Amino acid sequence: MTVSNVFRAEGLGKTYPGVRANDDISFAVEAGEIHALLGENGAGKSTLVKTIYGLVRPDEGRMTLLGAPYAPQDPRAARAAGVAMVFQHFSLFDAMTVAENIALGMENPPPRAELSRRIAELSRDYGLPLNPARRIASLSAGERQRVEILRCLLQHPRLLIMDEPTSVLTPQEAEILFATLRQLAGSGTAILYISHKLEEIRSHCDRATILRQGKLVGTVDPRAHSARELAAMMVGAEMRLVDRSGRKPGATVLKVRGLSTPAGEGMALKDVALTLRSGEILGIGGVAGNGQEELLAALSGETPTAPGTIALEGRDLSRAGPETRRRAGLLAAPEDRLGHAAVPEFSLAENTLLTAGARQGLIRRGLIDRKAASGFAQEIIRAFDVRTPGPDTAAGALSGGNLQKFVIGREVLGRPLVLVVNQPTWGVDAGAAAAIRQALLDLAAQGAGLIVISQDLDELLELSDRFCALNQGRLSAPRPTEGLTVEEIGLMLGGAHGMEVAHVPA
Amino acid sequence: MMIDPLSVFILLLGAATPILFAALGELVAERAGVLNLGVEGMMITGALAGFAAAHASGSPALGFLAAAIAGAALSMTFAALTQFLLSNQVATGLALTLFGLGLTAMFGKPYEGMKAPAMMPGPLGLNWMIWLGIALVPLLWWFLARTRPGLILRAVGENHDAAHGLGYPVRRVRILAIGFGGALAGMGGAYISIATVLQWTEGMTAGAGWIALAIVVFAQWNPWGVLAGAWLFGGVTVLQLRLQAAGVAVPVQLLSMAPYLATIIVLVLISARQKFGRSGGAAAPASLGRPFHALK
């Protein structure tokens, strides 16, 4: 056979009520290549790979695998045909052991002893050390991903799908992952790699298929294009550059000293200290689950801390609740839009009351001023270009990006002295993300102090004046962002967490 | 005043059996991620159906079979509502209990005052149902911990999205688990009417279903723990009856309360240990009580 296509899609289409998720998608993945699938959130990447993995049935079009017609009824049929997938949100069972998790991903797992032996053998070959008897709950994000990958490798897949695998890894861990993928590709496996990290795709992928709003833009050689060109293909327009000018650090506004929280369900904060000046953006990076949510909760007032740990313009707010802190000018926007920053069932006008009630005078003598709330919501919608019919729309009906613009806008328009945001552009399309970043920069230019917590290193490098890493609940000393490289940041984030590179000749 | 430990133990086995059955059934449902608070309703339904069948046929064995079918049939109402219509599991379970109690009060009227046929004796003078209940404990442990269907059932209860993503039929597994729970609850209820009280009385399960639910938590979702919990409860029940008979100078009301008090105390101790102790996270299945809906 001369054709080296492992997988081919022809005219795939899928419609959900109100959304054309995939429209006439055709592309092919060849043996031994790392093929990127590129697109913004909502471009149809997830629907497409779910179709390939048998989780979604296409309305039209057909697929071939290894030259034969391919129409999997469910993921088990897909696995039997030689397709494996590593999910973005891990499909692991926390209370079970590594071996049990791997057995669940196999059609006919061997007996326990034999399976453990094969796991140990394969994990050694690929430099992914794992103990089959450990429970998933005790593993780090990088180790959990190894479990997912090993689960796939034990099936000897012909096509391996990876859904945004590096979003939970440090840069060093990501390098090790790519070494493993390269080794796999070298042995003839086709790899379909989903991501929206352009630099990563340019340095590691052989070809890239780009989707935009459910439609195919084209398949290109990512090395032949700049990141800007790829982004333009993804978004369909030139990206706006953010404007960093006009910022002057002023007096200290927020001082945090010796901030610790008890070990509860999440990560305990350990002796966190930071100083924030007005007009400054302090970026805090870290791999998910290293204390980001806890830090935001401690600063916003959801978790009171020991007296003397948090001072806003010299006033001790450590024991004050969120409402007192908001009145004093310390505002926060948490990561989780639905349920934490906004109530999905409430209208946008009602959602303004959650944090802006006092500062905007929307509540008078205990009664809600509906007209004022509606007006403020309208103001946010206008200033932040929130695409919605109006202030009476339920928050849950907005797309992720639009709701995020609304939530950030609510705090920015609250004229804060200090604003703390966690993951301000998570799951937001590139256009909205640029608008949000510009709003944060403008707010700093007007003299507010900002703390931006994010897992997106490029975002932190773009926005912040100084950078700290949050690792295992400890905050590193700040370093000026100017001249900081991604490698240095990776080491600040905890390096490769003890992983090693594959050491079997490919 | 003398209380013979051996005779207390033999009585304890009998008193523990209805709860043991119901709790083992609920354990399987909960390990699959389904919280069915309708145990009491399924037990009382089994008690009546079992009694009626045993009375009509003269065979206790047929009675237990009918009880299992009736319990499973009632649990299918719960399954249809929670798995297909995605109703709230807590509310639906409570409704199932009320429904079972009401239904049996109505259909049970003609059976009041009738006598059950004699139980078939088993080895060591204990009836076969006691032996079956005890045998179910290692069997279920082995099924859950060692077999592939057991692994899949636990996977569904632990993370239904991941199980679905791997291609396992979440809904089908849960319906089967609910049905199994219903059948065992029905048999547990029938044990009360056929083997303990030997007649039908309205509301005769008297909260045994709720005790069974508590014991699943007490057992930390482990079959061996269920056995320990059922025996502890059975022991307190028998002991307080003995103490009443021996005429101890403690108010009867207080003694009758003892089994329920013991349940509450044990649950408090477990929660306290989880909150303050070093024992780590709870053993509860992570998807317990959460509705599952897959987009196709």
HADDOCK unambig.tbl for C-alpha pairs under 7 A between the chains (distance, minus, plus):
assign (segid A and resid 55 and name CA) (segid B and resid 296 and name CA) 6.86 0.50 0.50
assign (segid A and resid 56 and name CA) (segid B and resid 296 and name CA) 5.29 0.50 0.50
assign (segid A and resid 57 and name CA) (segid B and resid 296 and name CA) 6.94 0.50 0.50
assign (segid A and resid 74 and name CA) (segid B and resid 167 and name CA) 5.82 0.50 0.50
assign (segid A and resid 75 and name CA) (segid B and resid 166 and name CA) 5.87 0.50 0.50
assign (segid A and resid 75 and name CA) (segid B and resid 167 and name CA) 4.78 0.50 0.50
assign (segid A and resid 76 and name CA) (segid B and resid 166 and name CA) 6.90 0.50 0.50
assign (segid A and resid 76 and name CA) (segid B and resid 167 and name CA) 5.45 0.50 0.50
assign (segid A and resid 91 and name CA) (segid B and resid 162 and name CA) 4.28 0.50 0.50
assign (segid A and resid 92 and name CA) (segid B and resid 162 and name CA) 6.34 0.50 0.50
assign (segid A and resid 93 and name CA) (segid B and resid 155 and name CA) 6.57 0.50 0.50
assign (segid A and resid 93 and name CA) (segid B and resid 158 and name CA) 6.07 0.50 0.50
assign (segid A and resid 93 and name CA) (segid B and resid 159 and name CA) 6.04 0.50 0.50
assign (segid A and resid 105 and name CA) (segid B and resid 166 and name CA) 6.36 0.50 0.50
